[in-house]
Amino acid sequence: MDLYPSSQGDLKFQMRVGLRDEELLLENIDIAAEDYARLIRNLILKRLVEVSP
């Protein structure tokens, strides 16, 4: 798998991996998505606590 910058500045994946590598990549993406969802939820909850009367 190769990474290269796109015109928008983010990284695009150029896939040249086997099935097992692809499974691990998808698993890591799932874990990252859960982490981001938890982070966003916590930030929203923190903000709600700050502004609640």
C-alpha distance matrix in Angstrom:
0.0 3.8 6.8 10.1 13.5 15.4 19.1 19.8 18.3 15.8 12.0 10.2 6.8 5.7 4.8 4.9 5.8 9.5 12.0 12.5 9.0 9.4 12.9 12.2 10.0 13.0 15.4 14.2 14.5 17.9 19.0 18.2 20.1 23.0 23.1 23.3 25.9 27.9 27.8 29.0 31.6 32.9 33.1 35.1 37.3 38.0 38.9 41.2 42.9 43.5 45.2 47.1 50.8
3.8 0.0 3.8 6.6 10.3 12.5 16.2 17.3 15.5 13.5 9.8 8.4 6.0 5.1 6.6 7.5 9.4 13.1 15.7 16.2 12.7 12.8 16.3 15.3 12.7 15.5 18.0 16.2 16.1 19.8 20.7 19.2 21.1 24.2 23.9 23.7 26.5 28.6 28.0 29.0 32.0 33.1 33.0 35.0 37.5 37.9 38.6 41.1 42.9 43.1 44.7 46.9 50.6
6.8 3.8 0.0 3.8 6.9 9.5 13.1 13.9 11.9 9.8 6.2 5.8 5.1 6.2 8.8 10.7 12.4 16.1 18.1 18.5 14.8 14.5 17.6 16.3 13.2 15.7 18.1 15.8 15.1 18.9 19.7 17.6 19.4 22.7 22.1 21.3 24.4 26.5 25.5 26.4 29.6 30.6 30.1 32.2 34.8 35.0 35.6 38.2 40.0 40.0 41.6 43.9 47.6
10.1 6.6 3.8 0.0 3.8 6.5 9.9 11.3 9.4 8.5 5.7 5.8 7.0 7.7 11.2 13.2 15.5 19.3 21.3 22.0 18.4 17.8 20.9 19.9 16.6 18.7 21.3 19.0 17.8 21.6 22.4 19.9 21.4 24.8 24.1 22.9 25.9 28.2 26.9 27.4 30.8 31.9 30.9 32.9 35.8 35.9 36.0 38.8 40.8 40.5 41.8 44.4 48.0
13.5 10.3 6.9 3.8 0.0 3.8 6.7 7.8 5.7 5.7 4.7 6.3 9.1 10.7 14.2 16.7 18.9 22.5 24.3 24.9 21.3 20.3 23.2 22.1 18.6 20.3 22.7 20.2 18.6 22.2 23.0 20.0 21.1 24.6 23.7 22.0 25.0 27.4 25.7 25.8 29.4 30.4 29.1 31.0 34.1 34.0 33.8 36.6 38.8 38.2 39.4 42.1 45.7
15.4 12.5 9.5 6.5 3.8 0.0 3.8 5.3 5.3 5.7 6.0 6.3 9.8 11.3 14.8 17.7 20.1 23.7 25.1 26.1 22.7 21.2 24.1 23.4 19.7 20.8 23.6 21.4 19.2 22.6 23.9 20.9 21.3 25.0 24.5 22.3 24.9 27.7 26.1 25.7 29.2 30.7 29.2 30.6 33.9 34.1 33.6 36.3 38.7 38.2 39.0 41.7 45.3
19.1 16.2 13.1 9.9 6.7 3.8 0.0 3.8 5.4 7.7 9.3 9.9 13.5 14.8 18.4 21.3 23.8 27.3 28.7 29.8 26.5 24.8 27.6 27.0 23.3 24.1 26.9 24.7 22.3 25.4 26.7 23.6 23.7 27.3 26.7 24.2 26.6 29.5 27.6 26.8 30.4 31.9 30.0 31.2 34.7 34.8 33.9 36.6 39.1 38.3 38.9 41.8 45.2
19.8 17.3 13.9 11.3 7.8 5.3 3.8 0.0 3.8 5.7 8.6 9.9 13.7 15.9 19.2 22.4 24.4 27.8 28.7 29.6 26.3 24.5 26.9 26.2 22.4 22.9 25.4 23.1 20.4 23.3 24.5 21.1 20.9 24.5 23.8 21.0 23.4 26.2 24.3 23.3 26.9 28.3 26.3 27.5 31.0 31.1 30.1 32.7 35.3 34.6 35.1 37.9 41.4
18.3 15.5 11.9 9.4 5.7 5.3 5.4 3.8 0.0 3.8 6.7 9.3 12.9 15.3 18.6 21.6 23.4 26.9 28.0 28.5 25.0 23.7 26.0 24.8 21.1 22.2 24.4 21.6 19.4 22.6 23.2 19.8 20.3 23.7 22.6 20.1 22.9 25.3 23.2 22.7 26.4 27.5 25.6 27.2 30.6 30.3 29.7 32.6 34.8 34.0 34.9 37.8 41.3
15.8 13.5 9.8 8.5 5.7 5.7 7.7 5.7 3.8 0.0 3.8 6.6 10.0 13.0 15.9 19.1 20.5 23.9 24.8 25.1 21.7 20.2 22.4 21.2 17.5 18.4 20.6 17.9 15.6 18.8 19.6 16.2 16.8 20.3 19.3 17.0 19.9 22.4 20.6 20.4 24.0 25.2 23.7 25.3 28.6 28.6 28.3 31.0 33.3 32.8 33.9 36.5 40.1
12.0 9.8 6.2 5.7 4.7 6.0 9.3 8.6 6.7 3.8 0.0 3.8 6.6 9.6 12.5 15.5 16.9 20.3 21.5 21.8 18.3 17.1 19.5 18.3 14.7 16.1 18.4 15.8 14.0 17.5 18.4 15.4 16.4 20.0 19.3 17.6 20.5 23.0 21.6 21.8 25.2 26.4 25.4 27.3 30.2 30.4 30.5 33.2 35.3 35.1 36.3 38.8 42.5
10.2 8.4 5.8 5.8 6.3 6.3 9.9 9.9 9.3 6.6 3.8 0.0 3.8 6.5 9.5 12.8 14.5 17.9 19.0 19.9 16.6 15.0 17.8 17.2 13.5 14.7 17.6 15.7 13.7 17.2 18.7 16.3 16.9 20.6 20.5 19.0 21.6 24.3 23.4 23.5 26.7 28.3 27.6 29.1 32.1 32.6 32.7 35.1 37.4 37.4 38.5 40.8 44.5
6.8 6.0 5.1 7.0 9.1 9.8 13.5 13.7 12.9 10.0 6.6 3.8 0.0 3.8 5.9 9.2 10.8 14.1 15.4 16.3 13.0 11.5 14.6 14.2 10.8 12.3 15.4 13.9 12.4 16.0 17.6 15.8 16.8 20.3 20.5 19.7 22.2 24.7 24.3 24.8 27.7 29.3 29.0 30.6 33.3 34.0 34.5 36.7 38.9 39.2 40.5 42.6 46.3
5.7 5.1 6.2 7.7 10.7 11.3 14.8 15.9 15.3 13.0 9.6 6.5 3.8 0.0 3.8 6.6 9.2 12.7 14.6 16.1 13.0 11.8 15.4 15.5 12.5 14.2 17.4 16.4 15.3 18.7 20.6 19.1 20.1 23.6 24.0 23.3 25.7 28.3 28.0 28.4 31.3 33.0 32.8 34.3 37.0 37.8 38.2 40.4 42.6 43.0 44.2 46.3 50.0
4.8 6.6 8.8 11.2 14.2 14.8 18.4 19.2 18.6 15.9 12.5 9.5 5.9 3.8 0.0 3.8 5.8 9.0 10.8 12.6 9.9 8.5 12.3 12.9 10.4 12.1 15.4 15.0 14.4 17.5 19.5 18.8 19.8 22.9 23.7 23.5 25.7 28.2 28.3 29.0 31.6 33.3 33.5 35.0 37.4 38.5 39.2 41.2 43.3 43.9 45.3 47.1 50.9
4.9 7.5 10.7 13.2 16.7 17.7 21.3 22.4 21.6 19.1 15.5 12.8 9.2 6.6 3.8 0.0 3.8 7.0 9.9 11.7 9.4 9.2 12.9 13.6 12.0 14.2 17.0 16.9 17.0 19.9 21.6 21.3 22.7 25.6 26.3 26.5 28.7 30.9 31.2 32.2 34.6 36.2 36.6 38.2 40.5 41.5 42.4 44.4 46.3 47.1 48.5 50.3 54.1
5.8 9.4 12.4 15.5 18.9 20.1 23.8 24.4 23.4 20.5 16.9 14.5 10.8 9.2 5.8 3.8 0.0 3.8 6.7 8.0 5.8 6.3 9.8 10.4 9.6 12.0 14.4 14.6 15.4 18.0 19.5 19.8 21.4 23.8 24.7 25.4 27.4 29.4 30.0 31.3 33.4 34.9 35.7 37.4 39.4 40.4 41.6 43.5 45.3 46.2 47.9 49.4 53.2
9.5 13.1 16.1 19.3 22.5 23.7 27.3 27.8 26.9 23.9 20.3 17.9 14.1 12.7 9.0 7.0 3.8 0.0 3.8 5.6 5.3 6.2 8.8 10.1 10.6 12.4 14.3 15.4 16.5 18.5 20.1 21.0 22.5 24.6 25.8 26.9 28.6 30.4 31.4 32.8 34.6 36.2 37.3 38.9 40.6 41.9 43.3 44.9 46.6 47.8 49.5 50.8 54.6
12.0 15.7 18.1 21.3 24.3 25.1 28.7 28.7 28.0 24.8 21.5 19.0 15.4 14.6 10.8 9.9 6.7 3.8 0.0 3.8 5.5 5.0 6.2 8.8 9.8 10.6 12.3 14.3 15.3 16.5 18.5 19.9 21.0 22.8 24.4 25.7 26.9 28.8 30.2 31.5 33.0 34.7 36.1 37.4 39.0 40.5 42.0 43.4 45.1 46.6 48.1 49.2 53.0
12.5 16.2 18.5 22.0 24.9 26.1 29.8 29.6 28.5 25.1 21.8 19.9 16.3 16.1 12.6 11.7 8.0 5.6 3.8 0.0 3.8 5.4 5.0 6.3 8.6 9.9 10.6 12.4 14.3 15.4 16.6 18.4 20.0 21.3 22.7 24.4 25.8 27.2 28.7 30.3 31.7 33.1 34.7 36.3 37.6 39.0 40.7 42.2 43.6 45.1 46.9 47.9 51.6
9.0 12.7 14.8 18.4 21.3 22.7 26.5 26.3 25.0 21.7 18.3 16.6 13.0 13.0 9.9 9.4 5.8 5.3 5.5 3.8 0.0 3.8 5.4 5.1 6.1 8.7 9.8 10.5 12.3 14.2 15.3 16.4 18.3 20.0 21.0 22.4 24.3 25.8 26.8 28.4 30.2 31.5 32.8 34.5 36.1 37.2 38.8 40.5 42.0 43.2 45.1 46.3 50.1
9.4 12.8 14.5 17.8 20.3 21.2 24.8 24.5 23.7 20.2 17.1 15.0 11.5 11.8 8.5 9.2 6.3 6.2 5.0 5.4 3.8 0.0 3.8 5.4 5.0 6.2 8.5 9.8 10.5 12.3 14.2 15.2 16.4 18.5 19.9 20.9 22.4 24.4 25.5 26.7 28.5 30.2 31.3 32.8 34.5 35.9 37.3 38.8 40.5 41.9 43.4 44.6 48.4
12.9 16.3 17.6 20.9 23.2 24.1 27.6 26.9 26.0 22.4 19.5 17.8 14.6 15.4 12.3 12.9 9.8 8.8 6.2 5.0 5.4 3.8 0.0 3.8 5.4 5.2 6.1 8.6 9.9 10.6 12.4 14.2 15.3 16.7 18.5 20.0 21.1 22.7 24.4 25.8 27.0 28.7 30.3 31.7 33.0 34.6 36.2 37.5 39.1 40.7 42.4 43.3 47.0
12.2 15.3 16.3 19.9 22.1 23.4 27.0 26.2 24.8 21.2 18.3 17.2 14.2 15.5 12.9 13.6 10.4 10.1 8.8 6.3 5.1 5.4 3.8 0.0 3.8 5.5 5.0 6.1 8.6 9.8 10.5 12.2 14.1 15.4 16.4 18.3 19.9 21.1 22.4 24.3 25.7 26.9 28.5 30.2 31.5 32.8 34.6 36.1 37.4 38.9 40.8 41.9 45.6
10.0 12.7 13.2 16.6 18.6 19.7 23.3 22.4 21.1 17.5 14.7 13.5 10.8 12.5 10.4 12.0 9.6 10.6 9.8 8.6 6.1 5.0 5.4 3.8 0.0 3.8 5.4 5.1 6.2 8.7 9.9 10.5 12.2 14.3 15.2 16.4 18.3 20.0 20.9 22.4 24.2 25.6 26.8 28.5 30.1 31.3 32.8 34.5 36.1 37.3 39.0 40.3 44.1
13.0 15.5 15.7 18.7 20.3 20.8 24.1 22.9 22.2 18.4 16.1 14.7 12.3 14.2 12.1 14.2 12.0 12.4 10.6 9.9 8.7 6.2 5.2 5.5 3.8 0.0 3.8 5.4 5.0 6.2 8.7 9.8 10.4 12.4 14.2 15.2 16.4 18.4 19.8 20.9 22.4 24.3 25.6 26.9 28.5 30.1 31.5 32.8 34.6 36.1 37.6 38.6 42.4
15.4 18.0 18.1 21.3 22.7 23.6 26.9 25.4 24.4 20.6 18.4 17.6 15.4 17.4 15.4 17.0 14.4 14.3 12.3 10.6 9.8 8.5 6.1 5.0 5.4 3.8 0.0 3.8 5.4 5.1 6.3 8.7 9.9 10.7 12.4 14.3 15.4 16.7 18.5 20.1 21.2 22.7 24.5 25.9 27.1 28.6 30.4 31.7 33.1 34.8 36.5 37.4 41.1
14.2 16.2 15.8 19.0 20.2 21.4 24.7 23.1 21.6 17.9 15.8 15.7 13.9 16.4 15.0 16.9 14.6 15.4 14.3 12.4 10.5 9.8 8.6 6.1 5.1 5.4 3.8 0.0 3.8 5.4 5.0 6.1 8.5 9.9 10.5 12.2 14.1 15.3 16.4 18.3 19.9 21.0 22.4 24.3 25.6 26.7 28.5 30.2 31.5 32.9 34.8 35.9 39.7
14.5 16.1 15.1 17.8 18.6 19.2 22.3 20.4 19.4 15.6 14.0 13.7 12.4 15.3 14.4 17.0 15.4 16.5 15.3 14.3 12.3 10.5 9.9 8.6 6.2 5.0 5.4 3.8 0.0 3.8 5.4 5.0 6.1 8.6 9.8 10.4 12.1 14.2 15.1 16.3 18.1 19.8 20.9 22.4 24.1 25.5 26.8 28.4 30.1 31.4 33.0 34.3 38.0
17.9 19.8 18.9 21.6 22.2 22.6 25.4 23.3 22.6 18.8 17.5 17.2 16.0 18.7 17.5 19.9 18.0 18.5 16.5 15.4 14.2 12.3 10.6 9.8 8.7 6.2 5.1 5.4 3.8 0.0 3.8 5.5 5.1 6.3 8.7 9.9 10.5 12.4 14.2 15.4 16.5 18.4 20.0 21.1 22.5 24.3 25.8 27.0 28.6 30.3 31.8 32.7 36.5
19.0 20.7 19.7 22.4 23.0 23.9 26.7 24.5 23.2 19.6 18.4 18.7 17.6 20.6 19.5 21.6 19.5 20.1 18.5 16.6 15.3 14.2 12.4 10.5 9.9 8.7 6.3 5.0 5.4 3.8 0.0 3.8 5.5 5.2 6.2 8.7 9.9 10.6 12.3 14.3 15.4 16.5 18.4 20.1 21.1 22.4 24.4 25.8 27.0 28.7 30.6 31.4 35.1
18.2 19.2 17.6 19.9 20.0 20.9 23.6 21.1 19.8 16.2 15.4 16.3 15.8 19.1 18.8 21.3 19.8 21.0 19.9 18.4 16.4 15.2 14.2 12.2 10.5 9.8 8.7 6.1 5.0 5.5 3.8 0.0 3.8 5.4 5.0 6.2 8.5 9.8 10.4 12.2 14.1 15.2 16.4 18.3 19.8 20.9 22.5 24.2 25.6 26.9 28.7 30.0 33.8
20.1 21.1 19.4 21.4 21.1 21.3 23.7 20.9 20.3 16.8 16.4 16.9 16.8 20.1 19.8 22.7 21.4 22.5 21.0 20.0 18.3 16.4 15.3 14.1 12.2 10.4 9.9 8.5 6.1 5.1 5.5 3.8 0.0 3.8 5.4 5.1 6.1 8.6 9.8 10.5 12.1 14.1 15.3 16.4 18.2 19.8 21.1 22.4 24.3 25.7 27.1 28.3 32.1
23.0 24.2 22.7 24.8 24.6 25.0 27.3 24.5 23.7 20.3 20.0 20.6 20.3 23.6 22.9 25.6 23.8 24.6 22.8 21.3 20.0 18.5 16.7 15.4 14.3 12.4 10.7 9.9 8.6 6.3 5.2 5.4 3.8 0.0 3.8 5.5 5.1 6.1 8.6 9.9 10.5 12.2 14.2 15.4 16.4 18.2 20.0 21.0 22.4 24.3 25.9 26.7 30.4
23.1 23.9 22.1 24.1 23.7 24.5 26.7 23.8 22.6 19.3 19.3 20.5 20.5 24.0 23.7 26.3 24.7 25.8 24.4 22.7 21.0 19.9 18.5 16.4 15.2 14.2 12.4 10.5 9.8 8.7 6.2 5.0 5.4 3.8 0.0 3.8 5.5 5.1 6.1 8.7 9.9 10.5 12.3 14.3 15.3 16.3 18.3 19.9 21.0 22.5 24.6 25.6 29.3
23.3 23.7 21.3 22.9 22.0 22.3 24.2 21.0 20.1 17.0 17.6 19.0 19.7 23.3 23.5 26.5 25.4 26.9 25.7 24.4 22.4 20.9 20.0 18.3 16.4 15.2 14.3 12.2 10.4 9.9 8.7 6.2 5.1 5.5 3.8 0.0 3.8 5.4 5.0 6.1 8.5 9.8 10.5 12.2 14.1 15.1 16.4 18.2 19.9 21.0 22.7 24.1 27.9
25.9 26.5 24.4 25.9 25.0 24.9 26.6 23.4 22.9 19.9 20.5 21.6 22.2 25.7 25.7 28.7 27.4 28.6 26.9 25.8 24.3 22.4 21.1 19.9 18.3 16.4 15.4 14.1 12.1 10.5 9.9 8.5 6.1 5.1 5.5 3.8 0.0 3.8 5.5 5.2 6.1 8.6 9.9 10.6 12.2 14.1 15.4 16.4 18.3 20.0 21.3 22.3 26.0
27.9 28.6 26.5 28.2 27.4 27.7 29.5 26.2 25.3 22.4 23.0 24.3 24.7 28.3 28.2 30.9 29.4 30.4 28.8 27.2 25.8 24.4 22.7 21.1 20.0 18.4 16.7 15.3 14.2 12.4 10.6 9.8 8.6 6.1 5.1 5.4 3.8 0.0 3.8 5.5 5.1 6.1 8.6 9.9 10.4 12.1 14.2 15.2 16.4 18.3 20.1 20.8 24.5
27.8 28.0 25.5 26.9 25.7 26.1 27.6 24.3 23.2 20.6 21.6 23.4 24.3 28.0 28.3 31.2 30.0 31.4 30.2 28.7 26.8 25.5 24.4 22.4 20.9 19.8 18.5 16.4 15.1 14.2 12.3 10.4 9.8 8.6 6.1 5.0 5.5 3.8 0.0 3.8 5.5 5.1 6.2 8.6 9.9 10.4 12.3 14.2 15.4 16.5 18.6 19.9 23.6
29.0 29.0 26.4 27.4 25.8 25.7 26.8 23.3 22.7 20.4 21.8 23.5 24.8 28.4 29.0 32.2 31.3 32.8 31.5 30.3 28.4 26.7 25.8 24.3 22.4 20.9 20.1 18.3 16.3 15.4 14.3 12.2 10.5 9.9 8.7 6.1 5.2 5.5 3.8 0.0 3.8 5.4 5.1 6.2 8.6 9.8 10.6 12.3 14.3 15.3 16.7 18.2 22.0
31.6 32.0 29.6 30.8 29.4 29.2 30.4 26.9 26.4 24.0 25.2 26.7 27.7 31.3 31.6 34.6 33.4 34.6 33.0 31.7 30.2 28.5 27.0 25.7 24.2 22.4 21.2 19.9 18.1 16.5 15.4 14.1 12.1 10.5 9.9 8.5 6.1 5.1 5.5 3.8 0.0 3.8 5.5 5.2 6.1 8.5 9.9 10.5 12.3 14.3 15.6 16.3 20.0
32.9 33.1 30.6 31.9 30.4 30.7 31.9 28.3 27.5 25.2 26.4 28.3 29.3 33.0 33.3 36.2 34.9 36.2 34.7 33.1 31.5 30.2 28.7 26.9 25.6 24.3 22.7 21.0 19.8 18.4 16.5 15.2 14.1 12.2 10.5 9.8 8.6 6.1 5.1 5.4 3.8 0.0 3.8 5.4 5.0 6.0 8.5 9.8 10.5 12.2 14.4 15.2 18.8
33.1 33.0 30.1 30.9 29.1 29.2 30.0 26.3 25.6 23.7 25.4 27.6 29.0 32.8 33.5 36.6 35.7 37.3 36.1 34.7 32.8 31.3 30.3 28.5 26.8 25.6 24.5 22.4 20.9 20.0 18.4 16.4 15.3 14.2 12.3 10.5 9.9 8.6 6.2 5.1 5.5 3.8 0.0 3.8 5.5 5.1 6.2 8.6 9.9 10.6 12.5 14.2 17.9
35.1 35.0 32.2 32.9 31.0 30.6 31.2 27.5 27.2 25.3 27.3 29.1 30.6 34.3 35.0 38.2 37.4 38.9 37.4 36.3 34.5 32.8 31.7 30.2 28.5 26.9 25.9 24.3 22.4 21.1 20.1 18.3 16.4 15.4 14.3 12.2 10.6 9.9 8.6 6.2 5.2 5.4 3.8 0.0 3.8 5.4 5.1 6.2 8.7 9.9 10.7 12.1 15.9
37.3 37.5 34.8 35.8 34.1 33.9 34.7 31.0 30.6 28.6 30.2 32.1 33.3 37.0 37.4 40.5 39.4 40.6 39.0 37.6 36.1 34.5 33.0 31.5 30.1 28.5 27.1 25.6 24.1 22.5 21.1 19.8 18.2 16.4 15.3 14.1 12.2 10.4 9.9 8.6 6.1 5.0 5.5 3.8 0.0 3.8 5.4 5.0 6.2 8.6 10.1 10.4 14.1
38.0 37.9 35.0 35.9 34.0 34.1 34.8 31.1 30.3 28.6 30.4 32.6 34.0 37.8 38.5 41.5 40.4 41.9 40.5 39.0 37.2 35.9 34.6 32.8 31.3 30.1 28.6 26.7 25.5 24.3 22.4 20.9 19.8 18.2 16.3 15.1 14.1 12.1 10.4 9.8 8.5 6.0 5.1 5.4 3.8 0.0 3.8 5.5 5.2 6.3 8.9 10.1 13.5
38.9 38.6 35.6 36.0 33.8 33.6 33.9 30.1 29.7 28.3 30.5 32.7 34.5 38.2 39.2 42.4 41.6 43.3 42.0 40.7 38.8 37.3 36.2 34.6 32.8 31.5 30.4 28.5 26.8 25.8 24.4 22.5 21.1 20.0 18.3 16.4 15.4 14.2 12.3 10.6 9.9 8.5 6.2 5.1 5.4 3.8 0.0 3.8 5.4 5.0 6.4 8.6 12.1
41.2 41.1 38.2 38.8 36.6 36.3 36.6 32.7 32.6 31.0 33.2 35.1 36.7 40.4 41.2 44.4 43.5 44.9 43.4 42.2 40.5 38.8 37.5 36.1 34.5 32.8 31.7 30.2 28.4 27.0 25.8 24.2 22.4 21.0 19.9 18.2 16.4 15.2 14.2 12.3 10.5 9.8 8.6 6.2 5.0 5.5 3.8 0.0 3.8 5.4 5.3 5.9 9.7
42.9 42.9 40.0 40.8 38.8 38.7 39.1 35.3 34.8 33.3 35.3 37.4 38.9 42.6 43.3 46.3 45.3 46.6 45.1 43.6 42.0 40.5 39.1 37.4 36.1 34.6 33.1 31.5 30.1 28.6 27.0 25.6 24.3 22.4 21.0 19.9 18.3 16.4 15.4 14.3 12.3 10.5 9.9 8.7 6.2 5.2 5.4 3.8 0.0 3.8 5.6 5.3 8.5
43.5 43.1 40.0 40.5 38.2 38.2 38.3 34.6 34.0 32.8 35.1 37.4 39.2 43.0 43.9 47.1 46.2 47.8 46.6 45.1 43.2 41.9 40.7 38.9 37.3 36.1 34.8 32.9 31.4 30.3 28.7 26.9 25.7 24.3 22.5 21.0 20.0 18.3 16.5 15.3 14.3 12.2 10.6 9.9 8.6 6.3 5.0 5.4 3.8 0.0 3.8 5.8 8.5
45.2 44.7 41.6 41.8 39.4 39.0 38.9 35.1 34.9 33.9 36.3 38.5 40.5 44.2 45.3 48.5 47.9 49.5 48.1 46.9 45.1 43.4 42.4 40.8 39.0 37.6 36.5 34.8 33.0 31.8 30.6 28.7 27.1 25.9 24.6 22.7 21.3 20.1 18.6 16.7 15.6 14.4 12.5 10.7 10.1 8.9 6.4 5.3 5.6 3.8 0.0 3.8 6.5
47.1 46.9 43.9 44.4 42.1 41.7 41.8 37.9 37.8 36.5 38.8 40.8 42.6 46.3 47.1 50.3 49.4 50.8 49.2 47.9 46.3 44.6 43.3 41.9 40.3 38.6 37.4 35.9 34.3 32.7 31.4 30.0 28.3 26.7 25.6 24.1 22.3 20.8 19.9 18.2 16.3 15.2 14.2 12.1 10.4 10.1 8.6 5.9 5.3 5.8 3.8 0.0 3.8
50.8 50.6 47.6 48.0 45.7 45.3 45.2 41.4 41.3 40.1 42.5 44.5 46.3 50.0 50.9 54.1 53.2 54.6 53.0 51.6 50.1 48.4 47.0 45.6 44.1 42.4 41.1 39.7 38.0 36.5 35.1 33.8 32.1 30.4 29.3 27.9 26.0 24.5 23.6 22.0 20.0 18.8 17.9 15.9 14.1 13.5 12.1 9.7 8.5 8.5 6.5 3.8 0.0
